[in-house]
């Protein structure tokens, strides 16, 4: 389900990066992927922090561009190329966004998350398609498939009726690439990872790492996104 108004039933503690449903803490999509061992990075902490900063800045720029499409941008922090790449994607694929940085909760399986964007490709045409988008300022990783599957199951638990799952990879030179994830096994993989995560939690094997969740998703603690939750 999509939670637009964040009633008392669903909570998100931005400072601690914790989701709760009915007062009970639940894992986020990216926490599930981490705790199940589907994500592993071999680089220094400073490199991860730089990725976090870049990801945050790119997401904020993209969100503002969607709210103010006619505005000229000169961010002055080395991310202008990512903005040009996003603009090129929107023009080539006719993308129109409906929601950005939306919190979602899955009541059936007990987890939550924040997806990047939901909207339409080739909007207004006979070929238009609803899509759930993840925006990446780095390269492809196999776990992106399960990440989007987790968000998709929170948006539409039946799987058959949900939006298509796409990732857009923005580059600093103004170019981009896209990947659509259409393998239905991704949903099963994500749910298996969720089962492992909850079992590890029951056995007190989980060590929180908020910085990880900030770095590798749009779930960036303390960042405010123009148009988010619209």
FENWO-V688097 format. One record per pair of residues at least 6 apart in sequence whose C-alpha atoms are under 7 Angstrom apart, sorted by sequence separation. I is the first residue (numbers start at 1). J is the second residue. If there is no record, write none. Layout:
BEGIN
i/j
I/J
I/J
END
This chain:
BEGIN
i/j
12/18
13/19
19/25
20/26
33/39
74/80
105/111
106/112
122/128
153/159
156/162
170/176
200/206
213/219
214/220
12/19
18/25
19/26
105/112
121/128
122/129
169/176
170/177
214/221
11/19
12/20
19/27
104/112
105/113
120/128
121/129
168/176
169/177
11/20
19/28
104/113
120/129
121/130
168/177
169/178
10/20
11/21
103/113
104/114
120/130
121/131
152/162
168/178
10/21
103/114
119/130
120/131
167/178
168/179
9/21
10/22
102/114
103/115
119/131
166/178
167/179
9/22
101/114
102/115
118/131
119/132
166/179
167/180
101/115
102/116
118/132
166/180
101/116
117/132
118/133
165/180
166/181
100/116
101/117
117/133
165/181
100/117
116/133
117/134
148/165
165/182
99/117
100/118
116/134
99/118
115/134
116/135
97/117
98/118
99/119
58/79
62/83
97/118
98/119
61/83
97/119
96/119
97/120
58/82
62/86
95/119
96/120
95/120
96/121
95/121
94/121
95/122
96/123
93/121
94/122
95/123
93/122
94/123
139/169
132/163
138/169
131/163
132/164
133/165
134/166
135/167
136/168
137/169
130/163
131/164
132/165
133/166
134/167
135/168
136/169
137/170
130/164
131/165
132/166
133/167
134/168
135/169
136/170
137/171
131/166
115/151
145/181
63/100
149/186
150/187
113/151
149/187
146/186
150/190
145/186
146/187
149/190
146/189
146/190
106/154
105/154
104/154
104/155
29/111
55/137
28/111
29/112
26/110
27/111
28/112
29/113
86/170
26/111
27/112
28/113
85/170
26/112
85/171
89/176
82/170
82/171
85/174
81/171
82/172
84/174
85/175
81/172
85/176
81/173
82/174
19/112
79/172
81/174
3/103
2/103
3/104
2/104
116/218
1/104
2/105
115/218
1/105
39/143
114/218
1/106
38/143
114/219
30/147
101/218
29/147
29/150
102/228
100/227
101/228
102/229
100/228
101/229
99/228
100/229
99/229
100/230
99/230
1/154
2/155
1/155
1/156
36/193
67/226
33/193
36/196
67/227
32/193
36/197
32/194
35/197
52/214
63/225
64/226
52/215
63/226
51/215
52/216
56/220
63/227
32/197
60/225
49/215
48/215
31/213
30/213
17/210
17/221
15/221
14/221
15/222
14/222
4/229
END
